[in-house]
Structures are given as structure tokens and as C-alpha cells.
């Protein structure tokens, strides 16, 4: 069997892997990107692109952001609609003082389209090879090199990026990772047409139903009358549930008082599909001798919102910088690459810890009901919810018990 040699192999051609590759476009490294799926692939996801993702796209080479704005189909989204356990709604715009010139702060775009766009940009602006349907069977160590064994060929490299998702082969083999079930959420997703009363500005909807807390059911409006509908629930809570997630989703949209009328006459396109969400923060190391992990492989999904694409792309940026430094120093040791863990903690650690605390508070339906009620009656508090998407300091207030005491007695 032939062996092709590279400086770096990126395992996974999703947002984390492609962002890493695009940020290495100007390097002299010989790089290969491999993915187990045929590319571009369908991905089970909420399909939401946050402001974090858009900011990373703006920094990518090759007129990436300008071309992204021309990408179709996608739908701009201007805010979030929260539904409290008691059914009261709270609309939170992403932007205050919106004008006709204000650019959309977020989009909803199918992953096959978005990932395909990034993969095409990698092909356009880099000399790197990209191979789909490459299943990594084994990773062997040969002195200072790795051998990635596939079905038809083997690949040899000095360094590996594990951007291969929640069940990362790289993470399992090189880091000894296994799923942390206490920080793991299960989800299902389906596409529907004909859902009634979607928000005119395409606000994404998060319905915090009491049986799902701190999880929720989501409805994300998409282009051409489509909507991404799904639910997520913590693995530990789902273990005690009598029904499957698919059955739970179908039962909720058929019978829940606030949703059944909206789904009357709606049609499901395709089937309900399942996925897993590795929630941050996780204390496991995300680097080691000759490798780093990025995206879902590094457990970077926001535990409150469930959003992972933006954080995955941020990790790709940071990973690319770390790779450049490692090769410049001719040092891919675990000690040198530990800087990657530190940089990721500095960039995302506080945000993920805050979201984890907010997620815990969402387990209390009466508290959630109270917050929504107060926000609907207090313009300053409602504006604070908008600002939490751009200000970590404001977001931190939501994890403080004192904030909720002020709500209760203020």
C-alpha cells in the first residue's frame, strides 16, 4: 500500500478543519484534509451561523466574506424568540437601533451548503489536497511521524489536527478521550414546510418546555419556506425518558398547546435525524504530542444555546496559528502545543463557563418564567438580553445569583 507524506493532516473537513486550512493558505506546509464522508456532506445541525462565525469568515482569505454574502440559499436572522415554560414569549433582537443599512447579525444556512462553500474556498486559495470518503482506521506512531491508515492508502505526517467531530477518532486514539456524559446533549432535527406564525424577521425560536429543561425545542426559519425543527436534551436526563427523541419531538409538535396549531398542515421533508452535542467547558486536554483537537472534537458547543459552528471556527483560527509557530520552532511536542489549550481557555473558557451556569439556572422553570415576565415589562432588562450577545461582561451577570435576587425583589 502506498504512503503519501505531509507536514500536517487535518482530519475533518467541517468548519473547524476548513478554517484551519484557510488560515494556513499562505504557509509553505504540505497539508492534506481528509473526511470520512463524501463531500460536501449533509450534517445534522441547527444550521445557525452566529455573529461569531460571521466575524471569523470576515478574516478568511480569498474574498471569503464577500462570496459568502452571495451564497444561496440562506436566510438572515435578526434575533431570538424565547418561549418560557409557561408559554410567555420574549423577543430579543440581536441588534438595537436597526437601520436599513444594518447588516444581518446572523444567518441560517444548511450545513451541506455552508460546509461545501468552505471546502470550495480551500480548493481555490490553497494547494492542499482534500479527500472525502477517507475513514481513518488506525493512527500509528513511527518515530517522530504519524501513519494514518485508511482502507486504500496510508498517509504519513508530522502533525495531526483532529477536527473530526463529537466521536473524534483522533481524540480517542491519541488523547484517550471518551464521551463525558455529564457534558453531553442528545438532539434530533427535521425539516418542515408550512409552519405558521414564524417571526417576520426570522427570529430563531427556543422553546424551553418543562419536560426538556435545561434543553429546549427549536424552530429556525430558513429560505424557501423551510424551517429547521429539533430538540435537545441532556444525556443524563434522556436516560430516564420512556420514549425516543424522535417520538418525543413528534408528540410535542402534535399535542403541545403552544405548538400544535402552528404545525397543523405542516409537512416534514426527509426524516428525523439524531446527533450528539459535546458541551463545553470540558477539562480534558485538547492537545498532545504532535496533535491538537478543534471544534466538536474539543467539546466547544455552547451549553446554553447549543451553537457550535462559531466556536469551531474560532478554534480553527487558533489551531492554525499554533501550527505555524510549532513548525517555525521545529517543535510539535506536547509541551510546546500546550499553549493551544491555554489560548483556547483564554478565548472561550469564560464564555463557556458562563453558558454552563446559565444552563444550570434554566433547569428551574419558575425562575425562567420570572425572568421572561420581568424582561417583557422592563425595557432596560430586555436591552440587556440583547447586549449579552456582544458583551461577555453583560453575559456574566446572568450567571450571578444576585442578578436573580434583583429580579425577584426589584
N, C-alpha and C positions, 0 to 999 in steps of 0.2 A: 504493500500500500504506500502511495506517495505521501510525502510530508512537505507541506508548504510552510515557509518560515516568515515570521512577522516580528516586529518590535512589540506590538500591542494587539490583543484581540479583545474586541468588545462583544460580549455575549448578550444579545438582546437588542433589537432594532426599534424599540419604542421611543417615547420622548426622552428618557434618560440616556439611552445609548446613542441616539441620533444627536442630541445636544452635545454630548461629549465629543462625538466625531466632528461636528461642525465647528466646535471651538478649537479643534486641533488642525483645522484646514490649512493653516499657514506653516505647520511644522514639517520637518523632514522625516517624520516617523513613517514606517511602513505599517499600516493598520488594516485589519480585517474586521468587519462586523458580520456576525452570524446570528441567525434566529431560527428557532425550531419550526416556525410557521412559514407557509408560503406568503410572500409579501406582495402588496400590503394585506394585512390580516384584519378580520373582524375582532374587536376586543369588547368584552363585557365591561361596561363602564357607564358612568353617568353622563359622559360626553361634554362636561362643562369645562371651559377654559377660563380661568380666573385672571385677574389683573396681574398676579404673579407670573403666570405663563406668558401673558402678552408682553410683560417687561423683558423677559428672557428672549422672546422672539425678536424684539427690537434690537437686541445686542448681537444677534446672529449675523454671520456674513452673507454676502450674495443677495442683497436686497430682499432678505427673507421676510421682513415685516410687510413691506410694500406688496409683495406677492401673496402673502397670507391674506391681506385685506381683499384681494381679488378671488380668493378661494371660495368655491361654491360646491354644495350648499352649506351654509352656516347661518346662524341666527344670532343677532346681538341681544344681549340680556342686560337690563338696567337695574336689577335689584333682586331681593329675596322676599318672598311671602312666607312668613312663619304662621303655622296653624297650631295653637296651643292645644293641650289635651282636652280642654273644654270646648274646642271649636272656634274660639275667638281668633281672628286673623290680625296679623301685624305686618304691614308692608314697609319694608326697609329699602330705600333706594341706595344704589352703590355710589351715586353722585348727588351732592347737594347743589342747588342753583344750576341745574342743567340748562344749556342753551342749544340752539340748533347746530352750533359748531362743535359741541362736546362730542368727542369720540366715544364709541361704546366701551364701557369698562370691562366687559366680558362677552364671551360668545358660547354658543352650544353647537358642537360640530361632531359628527360621527367619528369615532376613533379610526376607522379604516381610511377615511378621507384625510384626517389630520396627520396620522402616522405616515400615510402614503406621501403626503406633502413633504414632511421632514425627510423621509427616505429619499425622495427625488432630489431634494436640495443637497443631501450628502453626495449623491452621484454627480451633481452638477459642479459643486465647488471643491470637491476633494478628489484625490486619486485613489482613495481607499476602495477596497473590494467589499461588496455586500452580498451575502449569500443567505437565501432562505432555505427552509427545509433541511437545516443542519442541526441535528439532535446531538448534543454533547453527551456521549455515553460514559466517558471517563476523563479525568484530568490527572495526569501523571507528572511527577517531578523528575527531571533529568538534569542534575547539577543545578545550574542557575536558570534553566529553561523549564517551561511547561509544555506538555504534549496534550492537546485536546483531541480525543479520539472520537471520530464520527463513524457513520455507517460506511461511507465510501472513501473518505480520506481523513488523514490526520493533519492537525495544524500545530505548529511549534512557535512559541513566543517567549519573551522575557517577562511580560506583564499582562494581566487579565483585568478587565472591568466586568464585574457581574451586574448587568442591568437586565436580568432575566426574570424579573417579576417575583410574585409572592412565594412561589415554590422554587426559588433560585437554586439551580444546580451548582453554581459556583459557590454560593453561600453554604450549601450543605457539605460539599466536598472539601473546600479549602478553609472554611471558618467553623465547620461543625455545627452550623445553625439548624435549629428545628423551630417549628411554629410555637410562638408564645401565645397560648390560647387565651390568656387573660388580656392580651392586647391584640385580639383578632376579631374581626367582624365578618359575618356572612351576609351576602347580598344576592338578590335576584333582580333582573331587569328585562323589560319587554318594551316593544314599540307599539304605540296606539295611534289611531287616527280618530277624529270626531269627538275628542273630549271637549266638553262645554266649559265656558267661562274661564278660559285661560286669560292671564293678565295681558292687557293691551300693549304693555311694554316688555312682554316676555320675561317677567319676573320668574325666577325659578321658585318652586314651591317645596317647602319642607313641612310635612305634617307629622307632628310629634304625638302620635297616638299612644294612649296609656299602655297598651299591651306591648309596645315596641320599645319604650323608653329604656335607655337613653338613645335608642335608634329611632328611625323615622321612615315614613314613606315619602318618596319624592315624585314630583311631576316637573319635567324640564321641557318647555316648549321648544320645538325645532322647526326647521324650514319645511315648507310644503304641507303644512297641517299635521305634521307628525309630532309626537311627544314621547320622550323617554320616561318611562314609569318604572319605579322599582322600590324596593325596601331593603333596609339594612338593619341588622340586629346583632348584638354581641354574641359571640360563640357560646360563652358561658350561660347566657340566658336561653339561647336556642336549644341547648341540650335538654331542657325540661319541657320544650314545646311539643304538643302532641302531633302537629301537622308539619308537613314540609313547608319550606319557604314559598314555593310556587303555589301551593294550596292556600297558604296564608294570604298572599298577595291577591289571588283571585277572590277569596272570601271577603276581604276588606273592600275591594272596589265594587263588589256586588251588594254589600249589605251595610257599609258604614253610613250613618246618616248624612254626613257632610260630603260624601264622595259618590254614593250610588247614583244620584240623579245626574251628576256630571258625566258618568261613564255610560249612562243609558244610551244605547245606539252606537257607542264607540266600538271600533273594531281593532283587534290585535293583529299586527303584521309580524309574521315569523312566530317564534316561540319564546317562552320564558327561559332565560339562561342564568346560570349561577356564577358567582365569582367570590373571591376572598379579598379582604382588605387588611393588610398588616399595619396596624395603627402605631403611630409614634406617641411619645418618645419611647425608644427601646434601649436598654442599657448594653446590648450586645455590641461587640466591636464590629466595625464595618470596613476594616482594612486588615491586612496581614502581609506576610512575606510575599511580595510580588503581585498583590491584588487589592482592589477596592470594590466596594459594593455601592450601587446607586439606585435611586428610585424605590420601587416596592421591595426590591431585594434588601434594601437598607431600612425597611419599615418606616416610611416617611409620610404615610397617609394621615391627613389631619383628622384627629379623633372626633372633633365636633362636626365639621362639615362633610367629612368623607372625601374631600378633594385631594387628589394625589398627583395630577399632571404637573401643576406648577412646581411643587416641591421636587418632583422627579427631575424637572428641567434645571432647577437650581443646583441639584446635586451633580448633574452632568457638567455644568459650568465649573463647579468647584473641583470635580474629578479631573477635568481637562487641565486646569491649572496645576494640580498636584502632579499629574503625569509629566507635564513639561518640565517641572522642577526636578522630578525624580530622574528623568533621562539626562537632563543637563548636569546633574550631580553624579550621574552613573551610580545611583543608589536607589534600588527598589526594595530595600529591606523593610521589615515590619516596623522597625524603629523610626525610619525616615517617613514612611507612609502614615504613621500615627498622626501626623499633622492634619491629615484629611479628616479624621474623626473629630479633632479639635475644631477645625474650621466649620464642619457641619453643625457641631453643637453650638458654636458661636452664631452661625447664621440662622438655624432653625430651632435650636433647642428650646429657647424661651417661648417661642410661638407654639410649639407642640405641647409643652408643659401647660401653658395657659389653656389650650384647647382641651387637653385631657381633664383639667379641673372643671371647665365649663361642662364637658360631657358628664362628669360625675354629678354636677348640680342638676343637669337635665333629667336625672333619674327621679326627681321629686316633682310630680305633676302639679301639686298645689303651688309650689314655688314658680314653676314655669307659667302657670295661669296668671299668677300675680304680676310677674314681670311684664307679660304681654298687656295685661289690663292697664298697668301704670304707664307703659310706653305709649299706648294709644291715647292717653289723656294728658301726656306731658311732652310738649314739643322738644324740649331740651334733651330729655331722655331718649326720645326717638332719634334725634340727630346724633346722639352718642352711639347708637347702634350702627348708624351709617359710618361714622368715623372709625369704628373698630376694624373696618376692612382696610384702612390705610394707616392706622396708628396702633402700634403694639402697646403703647402706654395706656390708651383707652381700652384696648382689649384686656389688658391686665386687670382693670377694675372689675371686670365681670367674674373673675375668679376669687375676688375678695369677699369674705362673709360680711364685712362692713357695708359693702355696696347693697346687699340684700336687706340688711338691717335698715339702711336709709330708705329703701323702697317700702319696707313694712311699716315704718313709723313716720316717714316723711310725708 
